[in-house]
Amino acid sequence: MKKLTILFAVFVLGSTQIFASNDDPINSEQQLRNQIAVLLESPEILVENDTLNAKIEFTLNGEGEIVVLSVDTKESTVKNYVKSRLNYKKIDSEIANIGSKIFRISLKILKPRA
């Protein structure tokens, strides 16, 4: 009888753990990417060619702020734009606990259609 109650207790604890788990986990990195896209939208940069490209490396500090490490592009205006829009901008506290790793994203600025 004692083994039966222990087995029942283990079953109850195990089943509550299953129900407590989240079936649709929130992808923190995708949310971070979406926030960066919002911060970088509507650039006021004169684009002479069809596109301007940049590769951005950044990390998050302990206060949940974006720290731009490098912007790999030929255009200094794009580099200044990215740094001014992203450097030390706070992100949502929900995704600030991703950890201290280096993130890499690509930026493509298209020439506006006439």
N, C-alpha and C positions, 0 to 999 in steps of 0.2 A: 504494500500500500504506500509505503514511504517513497519507493522508486517511482510509483505512478504520479504522486503529487509533484515530485521533482521534475519528472518528464513533462507534466502539464505546465509547470512554471516556466521551463525552458521554451516550450512551444509558444506560450503567451508572449514572453519577452522577444522571441524571434519574430513572431508575426507582427508585433508593434514596430519592430525595426524595419520590416519590409514596408509597412504602410507609411512610415515616417520618411522614407526615402523619396526624393524628388524624381519623378519620371521624366520631366523635361528640364534638365539642368541648363542654367543660363550660361552661355558662353561668354565669359568675362572679356576675353580677347576681342571677340566680335563687337561687344559693347564699347570697348576702348576704341576700336577702329571707327565705329560710328560717331563717337564723340569727337574724334580728331577730324573726321570728314566735316562735321558741323563747324568746327573751329576754322577750318581751311576753306570753307565755301565762299563764293563770290570774291575772287581775287581781282584787284584793280591793277593788273599788270598788263602792259602793252605786249602782245604776242605777235612777233613778226612772222615766224614760221607757222606751220599748222599746230604744233604742240610744243610745250616746254615740259621736260621730264626732270624729276629729281628723286633721289633715293634718300630717305630720312631714317636715321638711327636715333632712338631715344630710349630713355628709361624712366622709371617713376621713383621719386624720392620718398622719404618717410612721411612727408606731409600730404601725400597723394597728389603731387604736382608733376607735370611732364617736364623732363629735363632733356633738351635737344642735345645730342652728342655730336652729330654731324649731318650736314646736308650736302649730298654729292650731286652737284649740278654745275654747268658752265656759266649760268646766269647769276650774277650777284644779286639782282633784284629778287629772284626767286628765293635765294638763300636768306636774304633779309626778311622777306615776307613770311617764310616758314618760321624763322626764329622769333619774329615779333608776334606771330599769332599763337605759337605753341609754348614757347619757353616759360616755365613756371606758371602755367595755367592749371587750375585745380580741376580734377575730374571727380565724378560721382564716387561717394564713399563706398558704394556697393562693389565697385571693381578696383578700388585702390589697393586691395590686398592680394593682387596678382603675384607680387614678389619683385625682387630686384633683378630683373633680367633685361637684356637689351632687345628691344623690338625694332623691326625693320619694316617700313612700308614704302610703297612707291607712290609718287604724286605725278599726275599728268594734268597739265593745264592746257585746255583746248582754246584755239582761236575762236572768238565769238563770230557767229554767222552774221553776215551783213544783211 
